[in-house]
Structure formats: structure tokens, C-alpha cells
Amino acid sequence: MTAGRVAGKRVLVTGGASGLGAAIVRRLAGEGARVFVADIDGERGTALAVDTGGRFLELDVTDEAAWIATIAAIEQDAGGLDGLVNNAAIINSRHGLDIETIAIDDLHRLFAVNVDGTVLGCKHAIPLLAHSGGGSIVNMSSIAALLPAGFLISYSASKATVMHITRSVALHCAEKGHAIRCNTVHPGNILTPMLRDMIARTAVDAGMTYDAMAALNLSRIPLGKFQEESDIAHAVLYLISDEARYITGSKLVIDGGMTLSN
Ligand SMILES: NC(=O)c1ccc[n+]([C@@H]2O[C@H](COP(=O)([O-])OP(=O)(O)OC[C@H]3O[C@@H](n4cnc5c(N)ncnc54)[C@H](O)[C@@H]3O)[C@@H](O)[C@H]2O)c1
């Protein structure tokens, strides 16, 4: 039998091919889980799945039919599901980022991935999680859900919505007696492709260099350094594991103190 804090658990991670998702996949697999990597990026997702002894499943989280097929594939392959990490998200807009320059189609595009993707994931995974004896759902939110930012209106709203949906899902599952926990994780600033893109974008908008904008971001972190991807992966591992068996509807904020003084 495999050893580890999540030994034998079958876990699906969306947006698992890159950034935080990839770190989460590695951490869970390192602790004995069989991890299904779901992403629109087939090349990186497949390489990671091969490397971690899991399986890649191509999934656009906005596509309900694809969710149904993904859950069916997992049931057929692994016989059940013990954990879901709704991590896939986008941040950038084609038009402006604030309320005066926002384009409604950008808002809808962000909500389609960040909110619809999370709702569809919960909706279609819950029956299989319940059938498997219960489990844990982790929805990736952000400190943007807790701190309003004038320049990130669509993203912040989508992540606040994810936070609220999570609490409803947690309550629903408890009331139904499903033994399924549902929590959010709220990262601060990690230099993944997503954050690098956002720093580059906001630097251009502010007429600053990338390095100056990165330094400004850093100055807002009380602990004085950017987080590592592993900081988030450790937290997700904990929430997926049975060590967190009494935690549901909670917000785990991992931000180096960024939300303390705001
Ligand atoms: N990086 C940060 O500082 C930070 C801070 C707070 C929250 N977060 C959150 O953490 C999560 C991961 O972010 P990241 O920085 O690793 O981003 P990333 O851009 O590096 O990775 C996102 C992954 O999601 C995938 N993806 C995008 N759209 C998809 C879709 N429609 N269907 C399936 N997969 C899709 C991408 O292919 C990619 O592999 C996101 O939910 C993000 O909002 C990140």
C-alpha cells in the first residue's frame, strides 16, 4: 500500500498543467494520491501526468458536456473520486481592467472560467464524491476576494463569488449528509505565469517598468517576499487530507500578511 498523507485518494485538479495547479498535482502525488490533471493545455498536462503517475484529461472547465465526460472517465478508470481542486482560472482582460474601461464581454469571459468552471466542477463531482463515501473540494479563490482592487474589478468579483458559492456548497453537502467538505484557499502573490502577465499589464497601464511594478507589489507584502507555489500546495494537501476532516466552509488565507493592514 502507498504511504503518504493522502495515500490512495483519487483527486482531480483543474488547471493542473501550470503554475499553482502543477505544484498541487506534484504535492498530492508525492503524498500518495492518484491525481487526474485536467486542463486545456494538453502538452504540459500530459507531461506532468506521466511524471506523477496520474492521468491527463483534456477539459475546458466552461464546457458542461466535457465535465460530464471527465467525471465518467474518472469513475471508469478509478472507480470513484475523493477530492476535487477547482483551480483553473484566468485574470487578464482584452479591454480595460477598471470600472470605467471594463468591457462586458471580458467580465463574462472571466466569470465563465472562474465561476461557471467552479460551479460545474462542484455540480458534477459531488455525486461521485458522495458515492465514494465523501471527500473534499478545494476552490481556489484569492486575496482579491477579500481586498477590493480598483484595477481588477472582474477578477476580484469572480473570486468573491467563488468564496460565497463555496460556503453554499459546504452547507448543502452537510445538510444532505454527503460527508463532503468544501473550502476556499486565498493565495496572495506568487510569480506564476498569471501574476507575471498581470504585473506586465499593470506596468504598461501605469507607465512603469516591469521591475518597478514587481517591486511595488513586493512592498505590499508584510513578510517581505513573494510566496512560493509550494506554500499553496501544502495548504491544499492539508484540506484534501483527512487531517482537515472537521473543516468546511472555511477560508484559508495564505498571503504573507497582505490582508492584515487593509
Ligand atoms: N499566481 C497568483 O499570485 C495567484 C494569486 C491568487 C490566486 N491565484 C489563483 O490560483 C489559481 C492558479 O493560478 P496560477 O497563477 O497558477 O495561473 P496560471 O495561469 O499559471 O495557470 C492556470 C491554469 O489554468 C488553465 N486554464 C485556463 N483556462 C482554463 C479552462 N477554461 N479550462 C481548463 N483549464 C484552464 C491554464 O491552461 C493553466 O494551466 C487560479 O485560480 C488563480 O486565480 C493565483
The ligand as an ORCA input file, in Angstrom:
! r2SCAN-3c Opt
* xyz 0 1
  N      -0.486     33.495     -9.044
  C      -1.027     34.193     -8.063
  O      -0.393     35.093     -7.490
  C      -2.440     33.892     -7.592
  C      -2.943     34.649     -6.527
  C      -4.244     34.387     -6.071
  C      -4.992     33.380     -6.655
  N      -4.488     32.659     -7.689
  C      -5.345     31.616     -8.251
  O      -4.631     30.387     -8.309
  C      -5.100     29.608     -9.422
  C      -3.940     29.203    -10.299
  O      -3.313     30.374    -10.804
  P      -1.884     30.363    -11.491
  O      -1.216     31.609    -11.059
  O      -1.231     29.061    -11.295
  O      -2.337     30.554    -13.025
  P      -1.689     30.001    -14.384
  O      -2.178     30.929    -15.446
  O      -0.232     29.809    -14.212
  O      -2.383     28.563    -14.546
  C      -3.757     28.444    -14.823
  C      -4.006     27.100    -15.488
  O      -5.413     27.037    -15.801
  C      -5.555     26.562    -17.114
  N      -6.819     27.036    -17.673
  C      -7.138     28.306    -18.067
  N      -8.377     28.330    -18.577
  C      -8.867     27.059    -18.489
  C     -10.097     26.453    -18.845
  N     -11.093     27.154    -19.431
  N     -10.255     25.131    -18.598
  C      -9.267     24.403    -18.042
  N      -8.070     24.909    -17.696
  C      -7.884     26.237    -17.916
  C      -4.342     27.074    -17.868
  O      -4.088     26.327    -19.065
  C      -3.251     26.921    -16.816
  O      -2.668     25.628    -16.865
  C      -6.154     30.470    -10.118
  O      -7.437     30.117     -9.635
  C      -5.805     31.868     -9.680
  O      -6.903     32.739     -9.771
  C      -3.227     32.882     -8.176
*
